[in-house]
Amino acid sequence: MGEVRLNLSIYRQLLACINRNTAECKRVPRIGKKVPRGTLLGMIELIGAPFDLGGKRSGSQLTGAALRLAGFQSALGAVVGTENIRDNGDIQLSFPASPADGLHAFEAALETYSKLKSRVGESFARGATPLVMGGSHDISIGSISAALEATKGDLAVLWIDAHADLNTPATSPSGNLHGMPLTALCGLETGSVAESKPWANHAEAQWQKLIPATKLKSNQIAWFGLREVDPGEIQNMNLIPGCRPYTMHDVDRYTIPKILNDIDLWLRGLGTKNLWISFDVDSLDPVLAPGTGTMVRGGLTYRESHLVAELLCESLRAKDCPYKLAGLDVVEVNPILDNLNETAHMAVEWVCSLFGKAILDQWVPTFKKGI
């Protein structure tokens, strides 16, 4: 009973976090402060997107609240400087009704993507780095659409996830939008939707509303950590030449340093100047991150995940690095399914490593390894 009472207490704290952060943020001036050594870019702006109707399980709308409860702002502030991180609150959503014979919760999803795109666009206009605390992974349609528009399409995406999220309404077995964001961002056609699927009547018209004016180029997508991919997603992957999928088999066979070096060479070869990282906590092994709605065994271990973050940070900090971190999504944290907010703490620690937290080098910058 003690554990149940403690979990209820955490849930109440999560609700309190939501209440404190639902108001629309006030406009803030353009960033002009000098960035300390530990920071990859300028001001980091936290933006909450409390929407989870893209998936079948409720709870990931609490991602932002769970991360805040885990001390996200203070932990990241200790790495980049407290003056270089600001919480801009959550986008406000009205959750309009959707037709029963269309894609699940489509109108509410469309409202979310539009409002998030606007908020992320404002962050870019201020010269800041948006850090989106999502719900279901389909919220990336809004955040990455804003990044594509701000960079005029000069954007690569690193999708760290157990799933490819590359279905269309025709290939999706569920009709859930959290399995379709990358295909929408690429503008891949929906194809012929079987009449037996409940969303067949409105699928084509609804799908066109999701495709951004500035599309994501297929050769500018890389996945890391894949381990559960639908047959339809494999089919769609073959329709977008140049994309780079790295599975957990590749992690085992080739090692993380070799894969991250390959990703760095790929980004340099593209000539892109901006990188968006979309981090789904289900990329982690569920033993370490049980609080997510789409768990798949065999994910990244604690040290493997941090090595990924640390090597990405090294690449971004390299003096000759031609690309910068444009922004970041952290999605699919579900505290309702979690154990004492453990998954949120894992996500906070991972992001801190991405932005420069290290075991030793950050405190002894002149230390040289004789390896």
Order of alpha helices (4+ residues) and beta strands (2+ residues): alpha-beta-alpha-alpha-beta-alpha-beta-alpha-beta-alpha-alpha-beta-alpha-beta-alpha-alpha-beta-alpha-beta-alpha
